[in-house]
C-alpha cells in the first residue's frame, strides 16, 4: 500500500498545480499496484468502460503473522442494487395528460400531469383528452 501525496492531480490550466493531498483532503489516498479484482455484477456480465457501479469492495484476507497482514492484493467487488430497484407504484400508463400507477395491493391510481395553460388552451379539448386517455388506459388494464 502506498500513500503518496506528492502526485499532482487535476488540470493545471483550470485549477493550478495541486497535490493529491490538497484535492482529496478528507480522503485517504492509497494505491495497490498489480491487484486482482473479482467482480460480481447484477447489471452487466463484464465491467463496462466508463460506467460507474455502486457496490462493496472487500480486501480478501490472506493471513496474518506478527501483526502484519499478508495480502496478494486480491479484492472482491459485489454490485449492490440501487435504492430504486423494485420501485413502488410503477407507472403502467403514461399519456399526455395523465399517468396511471399500480399500487402494492394491485389497485390503479390515475395521476394528472401539470396543465399547460397558454395561448390557445381549451378546457373542452383538455377534458376530452383526459377522457380519451382514461378510456384507452383502463381498456387495456381492466378486464371486462
GULOPA-696017 format. One line per field, with one value per residue: x, y, z of N, C-alpha, C, O, CB in turn; residue in one letter. Coordinates in steps of 0.02 Angstrom, whole numbers, plus 50000, padded with zeros to 5 digits. Each point is the difference from the previous one (the first is absolute). Glycine has a CB too. Layout:
BEGIN
n.east = X|...;
n.north = Y|...;
n.up = Z|...;
ca.east = X|...;
ca.north = Y|...;
ca.up = Z|...;
c.east = X|...;
c.north = Y|...;
c.up = Z|...;
o.east = X|...;
o.north = Y|...;
o.up = Z|...;
cb.east = X|...;
cb.north = Y|...;
cb.up = Z|...;
residuo = A|...;
% end
This chain:
BEGIN
n.east = 50042|50077|49956|50050|49940|50104|49856|50005|49842|49957|50016|50158|49872|49916|50100|50137|50092|49878|50113|49892|50002|49910|49891|49977|49985|49919|50117|50089|50075|50003|50069|49949|50134|49900|49825|49959|49868|49936|49900|49892|49939|49853|50051|50088|50008|50100|50005|49898|50159|49940|49921|50019|49993|49909|50115|50049|50154|50005|50162|49962|50040|50144|49984|50018|50163|49985|49828|50012|49838|50090|49933|50022|49957|49856|49897|49882|49954|49864|49948|49930|49877|50032|49943|49924|50018|49835|49949|49907|49902|50069|49941|49879|50016|50135|49851|50063|49940|50079|50137|49892|50104|49961|49970|50103|49847|50046|49965|50029|50062|49921|50143|49906|50141|50005|49854|50124|49884|50077|49915|49861|49943|49872|49959|49977|50150|50007|49875|50049|50142|49934|49908|50118|50080|49877|49979|50151|50012|49875|50026|50131|49940|49861|50008|49867;
n.north = 49942|50110|50099|50073|50143|50001|49965|50159|49955|50089|50037|50048|50067|49997|50030|50085|49877|49917|49912|49897|50103|50105|49893|49927|50131|49865|49892|49914|50061|49822|49985|49841|50023|49889|50018|49864|50106|49842|50110|49924|50091|49987|50074|49887|49844|50113|50114|50072|50055|50096|49903|50093|49840|50072|49893|49993|50043|49853|50046|49836|50008|49959|49974|50092|49973|50091|50069|49939|49998|49875|50111|49884|50178|49891|50136|49899|50138|49933|50101|50052|49973|50159|50014|49953|49828|49999|50158|49981|49985|49900|50130|49880|50143|50092|50082|50118|49985|49889|49952|49879|49994|49847|50062|49894|49969|49978|50165|50047|50127|50066|50075|50125|49988|50135|50032|50033|50127|50035|50083|49903|49973|49923|49994|49911|49952|49957|49907|49919|49966|49932|49908|49938|49956|49926|49912|49957|49947|49912|49921|49938|49973|49917|49834|50072;
n.up = 50000|49899|50122|49838|50090|49854|49905|49935|50027|49881|49860|50055|49926|50133|50117|49950|49985|50083|50067|49955|50124|49918|49958|50145|50133|50014|49934|50101|49850|50025|49857|50040|49887|49934|50048|49932|49986|50028|49907|50098|49853|50063|49859|49922|49973|50052|50111|49889|49976|50125|50114|50138|50045|50118|50065|50127|49936|50091|50009|49950|50165|49917|50169|50117|49993|50150|50000|49832|49943|49928|49893|49889|50017|50038|49985|50018|49903|50085|49865|50143|49902|49966|50144|49859|50034|49980|49918|50135|49873|49859|49932|49984|49906|49953|49955|49954|50150|50087|50049|50012|50135|49989|50159|50032|49953|49831|50015|49852|50084|49856|50037|49931|49914|50086|49934|49885|50062|49844|49933|50004|50165|49921|50168|49872|49988|50153|49993|49873|50067|50125|49910|49920|50128|50069|49873|49988|50147|50005|49861|50070|50151|49983|49960|49930;
ca.east = 49958|50039|49965|50044|49961|50038|49977|49958|49937|49958|50024|50038|49972|49939|50006|50069|50030|49977|50020|49942|49979|49960|49935|49962|50019|49962|50007|50065|50020|50044|50002|50025|50023|49996|49951|49949|49934|49946|49939|49935|49956|49931|49975|50038|50042|50068|50005|49996|50045|49970|49938|50010|49962|49993|50008|50045|50066|50027|50068|49997|50049|50044|50035|50034|50059|50030|49962|50008|49953|50025|49950|50020|49963|49940|49938|49936|49951|49932|49955|49938|49945|49984|49944|49937|49982|49935|49967|49931|49950|50026|49955|49974|49978|50026|49969|50014|49965|49998|50038|49966|50047|49970|50021|50021|49942|49974|49953|50026|49991|50013|50034|49999|50062|49987|49963|50036|49951|50031|49958|49964|49978|49928|49977|49966|50051|50036|49956|49991|50064|50005|49951|50025|50056|49973|49967|50052|50039|49960|49980|50054|50020|49945|49964|49927;
ca.north = 50058|50060|50061|50049|50062|50045|49991|50056|49978|50053|50041|50058|50059|50019|50006|50011|49937|49977|49932|49958|50014|50061|49989|49949|50010|49957|49932|49967|49982|49942|49965|49931|49985|49931|49963|49962|50015|49955|50038|49966|50052|49981|50038|49983|49940|50024|50072|50041|50058|50064|49995|49998|49948|50008|49935|49992|49974|49967|49972|49931|49987|49945|49973|50049|49975|50053|50063|50023|49966|49979|50009|49993|50054|49972|50032|49978|50054|49975|50055|50001|50026|50068|50007|50003|49935|49979|50063|49997|50031|50012|50027|49951|50039|50069|50036|50072|50034|49962|49937|49954|49958|49942|49997|49934|49956|49986|50051|50048|50069|50050|50061|50052|50036|50072|50030|50054|50049|50054|50025|49948|49946|49990|49956|49942|49956|49968|49951|49944|49964|49961|49946|49951|49963|49956|49943|49960|49966|49952|49946|49952|49978|49970|49948|50010;
ca.up = 50000|49995|50017|49969|49992|49957|49932|49979|49970|49974|49945|50022|49966|50033|50073|50021|50024|50066|50016|50015|50069|50001|49967|50035|50069|50045|49977|50008|49932|49999|49936|49999|49932|49978|50039|49965|50024|49978|49999|50001|49975|49985|49943|49940|50005|50010|50011|49940|50006|50015|50038|50072|50034|50072|50032|50056|49983|50059|49995|50023|50053|49980|50058|50041|50036|50040|49989|49931|49957|49935|49948|49931|49968|49968|50023|49972|49995|49992|49982|50038|49961|50019|50046|49963|49972|50026|50014|50023|49958|49933|49949|49953|49942|49997|49945|49995|50053|50062|50008|50045|50038|50033|50070|50024|50006|49933|49978|49952|50021|49948|50022|49949|49987|50004|49944|49967|49976|49962|49946|49964|50045|49998|50053|49970|49969|50054|50031|49952|49999|50062|49994|49952|50029|50052|49967|49968|50051|50038|49955|49998|50067|50038|49963|50003;
c.east = 50045|49958|50044|49959|50037|49979|49955|49939|49962|50033|50037|49973|49940|50010|50069|50029|49975|50027|49937|49975|49957|49930|49957|50015|49966|50010|50070|50019|50053|49997|50028|50018|49992|49950|49951|49932|49950|49936|49939|49949|49930|49974|50034|50038|50072|49998|49999|50045|49962|49936|50016|49954|49998|50007|50049|50064|50031|50070|49997|50058|50042|50038|50037|50058|50032|49969|50011|49953|50033|49944|50032|49964|49941|49938|49940|49953|49932|49955|49936|49946|49986|49938|49933|49981|49935|49958|49928|49955|50026|49947|49978|49971|50028|49970|50020|49970|50002|50053|49958|50053|49962|50028|50018|49942|49967|49952|50036|49986|50016|50030|50000|50069|49984|49967|50041|49948|50037|49951|49968|49978|49924|49981|49968|50050|50039|49958|49989|50065|50009|49952|50024|50057|49977|49967|50051|50039|49960|49976|50054|50019|49946|49965|49925|49965;
c.north = 50061|50060|50058|50063|50051|49994|50058|49973|50061|50039|50061|50064|50025|50015|50021|49935|49985|49931|49960|50013|50063|49988|49949|50003|49953|49925|49974|49975|49945|49968|49930|49984|49925|49958|49964|50016|49951|50041|49955|50054|49974|50034|49982|49935|50018|50074|50037|50061|50065|49997|49995|49947|50015|49932|50002|49968|49972|49974|49930|49986|49939|49971|50055|49967|50059|50069|50029|49959|49981|50007|49985|50053|49971|50029|49966|50060|49969|50061|49994|50031|50072|50003|50001|49933|49976|50060|49990|50037|50016|50027|49943|50033|50070|50034|50073|50037|49965|49945|49957|49956|49942|49997|49929|49951|49984|50052|50050|50071|50046|50063|50050|50030|50075|50026|50058|50047|50058|50026|49941|49942|49997|49950|49938|49952|49963|49944|49939|49959|49956|49940|49946|49958|49953|49938|49953|49960|49946|49943|49946|49970|49962|49949|50011|49937;
c.up = 50000|50017|49977|49987|49956|49927|49982|49964|49975|49945|50026|49969|50039|50075|50024|50026|50071|50011|50016|50071|50005|49971|50036|50075|50048|49984|50015|49930|50002|49931|50011|49928|49986|50039|49954|50030|49969|50004|49999|49984|49988|49936|49934|50011|50016|50015|49934|50009|50013|50041|50075|50030|50074|50031|50057|49975|50063|49986|50028|50048|49980|50059|50037|50036|50036|49985|49930|49956|49935|49949|49932|49958|49960|50033|49968|50002|49987|49986|50042|49956|50022|50044|49964|49969|50031|50020|50022|49951|49929|49953|49954|49938|50006|49940|50001|50060|50068|50000|50047|50032|50031|50071|50019|50006|49933|49974|49954|50025|49942|50031|49942|49993|50005|49936|49972|49969|49967|49948|49964|50043|49999|50054|49971|49969|50054|50032|49955|49996|50061|49996|49953|50029|50055|49969|49968|50052|50035|49956|49997|50067|50038|49956|50008|50016;
o.east = 50048|49941|50041|49959|49980|50028|49953|50004|50014|50058|49970|50003|49992|49973|50009|49964|50001|50013|49947|49940|49956|49951|49939|50021|50030|49977|50048|49967|50058|49949|50054|49957|50011|50016|49990|49993|49994|49986|49998|49982|49990|49953|49969|50013|50033|49952|50035|49998|49952|49976|50047|49941|50049|49969|50015|49999|50005|50011|49983|50058|49973|50035|50004|49995|50021|50035|49988|50002|50032|49944|50058|49992|49993|49991|50005|49990|49992|49995|49972|50014|50004|49959|49949|49949|49990|49970|49963|50021|50004|49940|50041|49985|49997|50013|50045|50029|49997|50026|49962|50042|49940|50061|49987|50009|49950|49982|50061|49947|50057|49979|50018|50034|49942|50018|50021|49976|50032|49940|50033|49975|49965|50026|50011|49993|50015|50025|50000|49997|50023|50019|49994|50002|50025|50011|49994|50011|50024|49991|49984|50031|50016|49981|49976|49938;
o.north = 50003|50003|50025|50001|50058|50035|50015|49954|50056|49988|50040|50053|50060|50050|50015|49952|50043|49963|50030|49996|50003|50028|50002|49951|49978|49958|50038|49957|50012|50004|49992|49999|49958|49944|50019|50002|49996|50029|49950|50041|49942|49976|50006|49979|49965|50034|49980|50032|50015|50052|49965|49995|50024|49952|50053|49949|50034|49969|49991|50015|49948|49949|50057|49943|50047|50048|50060|49939|50043|49976|50016|49992|50015|49998|49968|50032|49962|50045|49946|50041|50015|49954|49985|49996|50008|50001|49960|50050|50058|49987|49962|49967|50032|49981|50020|50050|50032|49981|50026|49971|50005|50000|49953|49940|49965|49999|50009|50012|50003|50022|49982|50013|50020|49980|50044|49990|50040|49991|49952|49950|50050|49944|49944|49939|49941|49945|49943|49939|49943|49944|49940|49939|49943|49944|49939|49940|49943|49944|49940|49948|49959|50014|50019|49999;
o.up = 50037|49982|50038|49954|49998|49957|50037|49960|50021|49983|50037|50031|50011|50025|50059|50009|50044|49952|50014|50012|50043|50024|49993|50030|50048|50038|50003|49973|50016|49966|50028|49957|50043|50019|49943|50062|49939|50052|49964|50043|49981|49969|49948|50057|50038|49983|49953|50053|49964|50022|50019|49982|50030|49977|50028|49966|50051|49947|50059|49984|49982|49991|49977|50022|49967|49985|49991|50001|49968|50011|49988|49940|49941|50060|49948|50052|49951|50042|50007|49956|50059|50000|50031|49966|50060|50054|49971|49970|49980|50008|49975|49951|50052|49943|50037|50023|50052|49948|50041|49965|50013|50009|49963|49991|49998|49941|50004|50029|49978|50053|49944|50049|49995|49945|50037|49944|50033|50005|49982|49974|50006|50002|50024|50009|49992|50010|50024|49996|49994|50017|50015|49990|50005|50023|50007|49991|50008|50024|49996|50004|50043|49943|50054|50005;
cb.east = 49859|50131|49900|50113|49969|50067|50054|50097|49981|49889|49935|50098|50048|49965|49903|50010|50101|49883|50166|50103|50147|50154|50115|49981|49989|49939|49868|50011|49917|50035|49960|49972|50070|50100|50021|50089|50036|50074|50062|50054|50108|50027|50005|49998|49891|50095|50029|49884|50129|50074|49896|50093|49984|49956|49959|49904|50010|49873|50072|49887|49950|49976|50007|49897|49998|50072|50021|50119|49872|50139|49881|50029|50111|50070|50056|50026|50095|50025|50076|50047|49947|50092|50126|50074|50133|50080|50111|50017|49945|50142|50015|49991|49896|50095|49859|49974|49930|49852|50153|49851|50136|49926|49940|50084|50032|50032|49871|50037|49972|49927|50055|49846|50104|50081|49867|50125|49886|50173|50041|50090|50137|49969|49971|49907|49994|50037|49943|49919|50025|50012|49915|49964|50051|49971|49906|49998|50041|49973|49948|50010|50060|50004|50120|50071;
cb.north = 49936|49945|49922|49908|49922|49957|49860|50121|49843|50020|49920|49875|49898|49880|49900|50169|49977|50107|50007|49917|49941|50039|50027|49976|50140|50134|49983|50009|50105|49978|50117|49967|50138|50065|50064|49905|50126|49864|50143|49868|50115|50006|50085|50144|49977|49877|50001|49929|49927|49986|49978|50127|49891|50150|49895|50040|50049|49998|50124|49950|50101|50105|49833|50122|49859|49886|49962|50097|50020|49944|50070|49884|50055|49895|50141|49846|50120|49854|50059|49967|49870|50086|50078|50124|49964|49891|50096|49942|49990|49922|50152|49956|49900|49986|49901|49942|50012|50043|50030|50031|50093|49936|50146|50116|50083|49883|49977|49907|49968|49932|49954|50011|49887|50033|49922|49935|49928|49959|50150|50082|49965|50082|50154|50133|50137|50163|50150|50129|50151|50160|50142|50138|50152|50155|50133|50145|50161|50148|50142|50113|50138|50091|49898|50092;
cb.up = 50023|49931|50062|49994|50114|50122|49972|50029|50054|50128|49891|49983|49877|49893|49948|50019|49884|50042|50029|49909|49996|49966|49900|49867|49925|49974|49907|50150|49944|50158|49910|50144|49962|49945|50151|49910|50075|49987|49978|50042|49967|50153|50131|49914|49881|49939|50154|49922|49961|49874|49883|50020|49883|50010|49864|50115|49855|50089|49950|49908|50106|49899|49965|49992|49949|50017|50130|50018|50084|50042|50081|50076|50053|49912|50067|49986|50006|50035|49876|50154|49928|49894|50046|50011|49920|49985|49945|50150|50123|50011|50030|50145|49938|50114|49967|49851|49860|50063|49941|49966|50010|49881|50064|50071|50116|50086|50102|49876|50141|49876|50139|49975|49930|50131|50013|50032|50059|50013|50004|49928|50066|49873|50052|49968|49910|50012|50038|49938|49941|50049|50007|49917|49968|50052|49971|49917|50008|50051|49936|49899|49959|50125|49962|49914;
residuo = X|X|X|X|X|X|X|X|X|X|X|X|X|X|X|X|X|X|X|X|X|X|X|X|X|X|X|X|X|X|X|X|X|X|X|X|X|X|X|X|X|X|X|X|X|X|X|X|X|X|X|X|X|X|X|X|X|X|X|X|X|X|X|X|X|X|X|X|X|X|X|X|X|X|X|X|X|X|X|X|X|X|X|X|X|X|X|X|X|X|X|X|X|X|X|X|X|X|X|X|X|X|X|X|X|X|X|X|X|X|X|X|X|X|X|X|X|X|X|X|X|X|X|X|X|X|X|X|X|X|X|X|X|X|X|X|X|X|X|X|X|X|X|X;
% end
